Amino acid sequence: MIRKMMVGVALVMASMGMAFAQVDVNKADAASLDGVKGLGPAKTKAILEERTKNGDFKDWADLQQRVKGIGDKAAMRLSSAGLVVNGKPMAGAPAAEMKGQPESKPAKK
């Protein structure tokens, strides 16, 4: 019984790692973009339409300039949620945190 529980826990942990896969804005379809926390159907549609009209996004600045509503704060959140442009996260964005893991807290003085 313990062996079954350990296998179950291992499977859950493995699936959690896959949930944070990177999604490249230049290669992703609508379903993949909608899976990024912070992107909904309207923003996904705007990204896909802009990409279709004017080609791939060169970098994060290009994405922000061409898609209305993606400013610095939104870009940081999207990058932290796993969105990348040409395989690169936004510079300075924190890495995506795994759900279920305790957040690190600053040490008390």
Number of C-alpha atoms within 10 A of each C-alpha: 5 7 8 9 10 11 11 12 12 12 11 11 13 11 11 14 11 9 13 18 13 21 22 18 24 20 15 15 14 15 10 16 24 17 18 21 14 15 18 13 13 9 18 22 16 15 22 20 13 16 18 11 8 9 11 18 19 11 17 23 15 12 21 16 12 16 17 11 12 18 14 13 10 14 23 20 19 21 27 22 24 23 30 21 22 16 14 14 24 22 10 9 15 13 14 16 13 13 11 8 7 8 9 6 6 6 5 4 3
